Amino acid sequence: MTEKRTNPYNIKEKQEKSAAYRSLIRAELADELYEKILNIIIIGKRYRDKDFSAKELAKELNTNTRYISAVINSRFNTNFSCLVNEYRVKEALHRMTDKRYVDMTIEEIGTLVGFANRQSFYASFYRIMGETPNNYRKRHLAGK
């Protein structure tokens, strides 16, 4: 008898960590960085760049990665990678159900939205959506 895998991508539960540096950042600076992070990552769609990193973001904002980390953690309630991947998955959801992209493979869509490889796309997608990109696409295109 084969055992049903409930976690095919070996995703671990998020653990709460406390970092002392989070309390060292001034509220005004945190607000300012929050706005700038929103503008760069989300409005500027930098999440589409597979090589975009917290280090690069910190350099653009003339700050350090600890501050970036603290702001993302406290204001977005996640870490840099998860934040970026969340926006990648959101865009992938749209593209997978848009008839203009029906001829693109799931992997091509993953690359288009910024994932470096198939494995990281599928793992992030599954962690956020609770199903594989293929299942999601089949379910949503079936009704169209």
LOMAR-42437 format. One record per residue: residue number from 1; chain; x, y, z of N, C-alpha, C, O in turn. Coordinates in steps of 0.2 Angstrom, whole numbers, plus 5000, padded with zeros to 4 digits. Each point is the difference from the previous one (the first is absolute). Example, Ala and Ser with C-alpha at 12.3 -4.5 7.8 and 13.67 -1.06 7.14 Angstrom:
 zavex tormi neast nnorth  nup caeast canorth caup ceast cnorth  cup oeast onorth  oup
     1     A  5066   4972 5039   4996    5006 5000  5004   5006 5000  5005   4999 5003
     2     A  4993   5006 4993   5004    5006 5001  4996   5005 5003  5003   5006 5001
END
This chain:
 zavex tormi neast nnorth  nup caeast canorth caup ceast cnorth  cup oeast onorth  oup
     1     A  5004   4994 5000   4996    5006 5000  5004   5006 5000  5005   5001 5004
     2     A  4994   5004 4991   5004    5006 5000  4997   5005 5004  4994   5001 5001
     3     A  5010   5003 5002   4998    5005 5005  4999   5007 4996  5004   5002 4996
     4     A  4991   5001 5005   4998    5006 4996  5004   5006 5003  5001   5001 5006
     5     A  5003   5002 4989   5004    5006 5002  4996   5006 5001  4996   5002 4996
     6     A  5004   5001 5010   4996    5006 5001  5004   5006 4999  4997   5006 5000
     7     A  5009   4993 5000   5005    5006 4999  5005   4999 4994  5006   4998 5002
     8     A  4992   5002 4992   5004    4997 4995  5007   5004 4999  5004   4998 4997
     9     A  4996   5009 5005   5005    5004 4999  5005   5001 5006  5004   5004 5001
    10     A  4994   4992 5004   5004    4999 5007  5000   5007 5003  5006   5003 5002
    11     A  4989   5001 4998   5000    5007 5003  4999   4999 5007  4996   4997 5003
    12     A  5008   5007 5001   5000    5000 5007  4996   5006 5002  4999   5005 4997
    13     A  4998   4994 5009   4996    5005 5003  5004   5006 5002  5006   5000 5002
    14     A  4992   5006 4997   5003    5006 5002  5001   5001 5007  4995   4999 5004
    15     A  5011   5002 4998   5001    5001 5008  5001   5007 5001  5003   5004 4997
    16     A  4995   4998 5009   5000    5007 5002  5007   5001 5003  5002   4996 5004
    17     A  5002   5009 4994   5006    5002 5003  5000   5007 5002  4996   5004 4998
    18     A  5008   4997 5008   5000    5007 5002  5007   5002 4998  5005   4997 5002
    19     A  4996   5009 4996   5006    5003 4998  5001   5007 5003  4995   5004 5000
    20     A  5010   4997 5004   5001    5006 5004  5000   5006 4996  4997   5005 5002
    21     A  5006   4995 4992   5000    5006 4996  4994   5003 4998  4999   5005 4998
    22     A  4995   4991 5002   4994    5002 4998  4998   5006 5004  4996   5005 4997
    23     A  5005   4995 5009   4998    5006 5005  5005   5006 4999  4999   5005 5003
    24     A  5007   4994 4994   5005    5005 4999  4998   5005 4995  5002   5006 5000
    25     A  4993   4993 4995   4999    5004 4995  4994   5005 5002  4995   4998 5003
    26     A  5007   5008 4995   4995    5006 5002  4993   4999 4996  5001   4998 4994
    27     A  4994   5003 5009   4993    5000 4997  5000   5004 4993  4997   4997 4995
    28     A  5006   5009 5005   5000    5004 4994  5003   4997 4995  4998   5000 4994
    29     A  5008   4997 5007   5004    4997 4995  4997   4994 4998  5000   4998 4994
    30     A  4997   4998 5010   4996    4994 4998  4994   5002 4995  4999   4996 4995
    31     A  4998   5009 5007   4994    5002 4995  5003   5002 4993  4997   4998 4995
    32     A  5009   5006 5005   5003    5002 4994  5002   4994 4996  4999   5000 4994
    33     A  5004   4996 5009   5003    4994 4997  4994   4995 4997  5000   4998 4995
    34     A  4995   5002 5009   4994    4996 4998  4997   5003 4994  4999   4996 4995
    35     A  5000   5010 5004   4998    5003 4994  5004   4999 4994  4998   4998 4995
    36     A  5009   5003 5006   5005    4999 4995  5000   4992 4998  5000   4999 4994
    37     A  4999   4997 5010   5000    4993 4999  4994   4998 4996  5001   4996 4995
    38     A  4993   5007 5007   4994    4999 4996  5001   5002 4993  4998   4997 4995
    39     A  5005   5009 5004   5001    5003 4993  5005   4996 4996  4998   4999 4994
    40     A  5007   4999 5009   5005    4996 4996  4998   4993 4998  4999   4998 4994
    41     A  4999   4998 5011   4998    4993 4999  4993   4999 4997  5000   4996 4995
    42     A  4995   5008 5007   4994    4998 4998  4998   5005 4994  4998   4997 4995
    43     A  5002   5009 5006   4998    5005 4995  5005   4999 4994  4998   5000 4994
    44     A  5008   5000 5007   5005    5000 4995  5001   4993 4997  5004   4999 4996
    45     A  4993   4996 5007   5000    4993 4998  5007   4997 5000  5001   4996 4996
    46     A  5003   5006 5009   5007    4997 5000  5000   4993 5002  5005   4996 4999
    47     A  4989   5001 5004   5000    4993 5001  5000   4996 4994  5002   4994 5001
    48     A  4997   5009 4993   5001    4996 4994  5007   4998 4998  5002   4996 4996
    49     A  5003   5008 5008   5007    4999 4998  5003   4994 5005  5000   5001 5006
    50     A  5001   4994 4991   5002    4994 5003  5006   5001 5005  5002   4996 5004
    51     A  5002   5009 4994   5007    5001 5003  4999   5005 5006  5005   5002 5003
    52     A  4989   5001 4997   4999    5005 5005  5001   4998 5007  4997   4995 5002
    53     A  5007   5008 5003   5001    4998 5006  4999   5005 5005  4999   5006 4999
    54     A  5001   4992 5008   4999    5005 5005  5006   5005 5000  5000   5005 5002
    55     A  5006   4992 4997   5006    5004 4999  5000   5005 4995  5002   5006 5001
    56     A  4995   4992 4993   4999    5005 4995  4995   5006 5002  5001   5006 4998
    57     A  4994   4992 5005   4995    5004 5002  5003   5005 5005  4998   5006 5000
    58     A  5005   4991 5005   5003    5005 5005  5005   5005 4997  5000   5006 5002
    59     A  5004   4991 4993   5005    5005 4996  4996   5006 4997  5002   5005 5000
    60     A  4992   4993 4997   4996    5005 4996  4997   5005 5005  4999   5006 4998
    61     A  5000   4992 5008   4997    5004 5005  5005   5003 5005  4998   5004 5005
    62     A  5008   4995 4994   5006    5003 5004  4999   4998 5007  5000   5004 5004
    63     A  4998   4990 4997   5000    4997 5007  5003   4993 5000  5004   4999 4996
    64     A  4995   4998 5010   5003    4993 5000  4994   4995 5000  4994   5001 5001
    65     A  5008   4993 4998   4995    4994 5000  4997   4999 5006  4994   4997 5000
    66     A  5009   5004 5006   4997    4999 5006  4994   5005 5001  4994   4998 5002
    67     A  5006   5008 4996   4994    5005 5000  4995   4997 4995  4994   5000 5002
    68     A  5008   4998 4992   4995    4998 4995  4997   4994 5003  4993   4999 5000
    69     A  5010   4996 5003   4997    4994 5003  4996   5002 5006  4994   4997 5000
    70     A  5008   5008 5004   4995    5002 5006  4994   5003 4997  4994   4999 5003
    71     A  5006   5005 4992   4994    5003 4997  4996   4995 4997  4993   5000 5001
    72     A  5009   4996 4995   4996    4995 4997  4997   4995 5005  4994   4999 4999
    73     A  5010   5000 5006   4997    4995 5005  4995   5003 5004  4995   4997 5001
    74     A  5006   5010 5001   4995    5003 5004  4994   5003 4996  4994   4999 5003
    75     A  5007   5003 4991   4994    5003 4996  4997   4995 4996  4994   5001 4999
    76     A  5009   4994 4998   4997    4996 4995  4999   4993 5004  4997   4995 4997
    77     A  5006   5004 5009   4999    4994 5004  5003   4994 4996  4997   4994 5001
    78     A  5008   5007 4996   5004    4994 4996  5007   5002 4999  5002   5005 5003
    79     A  5002   4991 4993   5007    5002 4999  5000   5002 4992  4995   4999 4997
    80     A  5011   5003 5001   5001    5003 4994  4998   4995 4994  4996   5001 4996
    81     A  5007   4993 5005   4998    4994 4995  4993   4999 4999  4997   4999 4995
    82     A  5000   5000 5011   4993    4998 5000  4995   5006 4997  4996   4999 4996
    83     A  5006   5007 5005   4997    5006 4998  5000   5000 4992  4995   5001 4997
    84     A  5011   4999 5001   5001    5000 4992  4997   4994 4997  4997   5001 4995
    85     A  5003   4993 5008   4997    4994 4997  4992   5001 5000  4997   4997 4996
    86     A  5001   5006 5009   4993    5001 5001  4997   5004 4994  4995   4998 4997
    87     A  5009   5007 5001   4998    5004 4994  5001   4997 4994  4996   5001 4995
    88     A  5009   4995 5004   5001    4996 4994  4994   4995 4999  4998   4999 4995
    89     A  5000   4998 5011   4995    4995 4999  4993   5003 4998  4996   4998 4996
    90     A  5003   5008 5007   4994    5004 4999  5000   5002 4992  4994   4999 4997
    91     A  5011   5003 5000   5000    5001 4993  5000   4994 4996  4996   5000 4995
    92     A  5007   4994 5007   4999    4994 4997  4993   4998 5000  4997   4997 4995
    93     A  4999   5004 5010   4993    4998 5001  4996   5003 4994  4996   4997 4996
    94     A  5005   5009 5003   4997    5004 4995  5002   4998 4993  4996   4999 4996
    95     A  5010   5000 5003   5003    4997 4993  4997   4993 4999  4999   4999 4994
    96     A  5001   4997 5011   4998    4993 4998  4992   5000 4998  4998   4995 4997
    97     A  4998   5010 5005   4993    4999 4998  4998   5005 4995  4995   5001 4998
    98     A  5010   5003 4999   4999    5005 4995  5001   4997 4993  5005   4996 4999
    99     A  4990   5004 4997   5000    4997 4994  5006   5002 4995  5002   4996 4996
   100     A  5001   5010 5006   5005    5002 4996  5007   4996 5001  5004   5000 4996
   101     A  4996   4996 5010   5006    4997 5002  4998   4992 4999  5004   4996 5003
   102     A  4991   5002 4994   4998    4993 5000  5005   4996 4997  5000   4994 5001
   103     A  5004   5008 4994   5005    4996 4996  5006   5000 5004  5005   4996 4998
   104     A  4996   5008 5007   5006    4999 5004  5000   4994 5005  4995   4999 5003
   105     A  5011   4998 4998   5000    4995 5005  5000   5003 5007  5001   5006 5001
   106     A  4998   4990 5004   5000    5002 5007  5007   5003 5002  5001   5005 5003
   107     A  5004   4991 4994   5007    5002 5001  5002   5007 4997  5003   5004 5003
   108     A  4994   4997 4991   5001    5006 4997  4997   5006 5004  5003   5005 5000
   109     A  4991   4994 5002   4997    5005 5005  5004   5001 5006  5001   5006 5002
   110     A  5001   4989 5001   5005    5000 5006  5006   5005 4999  5002   5004 5004
   111     A  5001   4995 4990   5006    5003 4998  4998   5008 4999  5003   5004 5002
   112     A  4991   4997 4994   4998    5006 4999  4999   5005 5006  5001   5006 5000
   113     A  4996   4991 5005   4999    5003 5006  5006   5001 5005  4999   5003 5006
   114     A  5006   4994 4993   5006    5001 5003  5003   4994 5004  5005   5001 5003
   115     A  4992   4993 4996   5003    4994 5004  5006   4998 4996  5000   5000 4993
   116     A  5006   4998 5010   5006    4998 4997  4999   4993 4997  5004   4998 4995
   117     A  4992   4998 5008   4999    4993 4997  4994   4997 5002  4996   5003 5004
   118     A  5002   4991 4993   4994    4997 5001  4998   4998 5007  4995   5001 5003
   119     A  5011   4996 5000   4999    4998 5007  4998   5005 5005  4995   4999 5004
   120     A  5008   5007 4996   4998    5005 5004  4993   5003 4999  4997   5002 5004
   121     A  5001   4998 4989   4994    5003 4999  4995   4995 5003  4995   5002 5003
   122     A  5005   4991 4995   4995    4996 5003  5000   5000 5007  4995   4999 5003
   123     A  5011   5001 5001   5000    5000 5007  4996   5006 5003  4996   4999 5005
   124     A  5006   5007 4992   4997    5006 5003  4992   5000 4998  4996   5002 5004
   125     A  5002   4996 4990   4994    5000 4998  4996   4995 5005  4994   5002 5002
   126     A  5008   4992 4999   4997    4995 5004  4999   5003 5008  4995   4999 5003
   127     A  5011   5004 4999   4999    5003 5007  4995   5005 5001  4997   5000 5005
   128     A  5002   5004 4990   4996    5006 5000  4992   4998 4998  4996   5002 5004
   129     A  5004   4994 4991   4993    4998 4998  4997   4993 5002  4994   4999 5000
   130     A  5011   4997 5002   4998    4993 5003  4998   4995 4994  4997   4995 5002
   131     A  5005   5007 4992   5000    4995 4995  5005   5002 4995  5003   5005 5000
   132     A  4998   4990 4995   5005    5001 4995  4998   5005 4995  4994   5001 4999
   133     A  5010   5002 4997   4998    5005 4995  4996   4996 4994  4995   5003 4998
   134     A  5007   4991 5001   4996    4996 4995  4993   4999 5002  4995   5001 4996
   135     A  5004   4997 5010   4993    4999 5002  4996   5007 5000  4994   5000 4998
   136     A  5009   5005 5005   4997    5007 5000  4998   5002 4993  4994   5002 4998
   137     A  5010   4997 4997   4999    5002 4993  4994   4996 4997  4996   5002 4997
   138     A  5005   4991 5004   4994    4996 4997  4994   5002 5003  4995   5000 4997
   139     A  5004   5001 5010   4994    5002 5003  4997   5006 4997  4994   5001 4999
   140     A  5010   5004 5000   4998    5007 4998  4999   5000 4993  4996   5005 4997
   141     A  5007   4991 4999   4999    5001 4992  4995   4995 4998  4997   5001 4995
   142     A  5001   4995 5009   4994    4995 4999  4994   5004 4999  4996   4998 4996
   143     A  5003   5007 5008   4993    5003 5000  5000   5006 4994  4995   5003 4999
   144     A  5011   4998 4998   5000    5005 4995  4999   4998 4993  5000   5004 4995
END
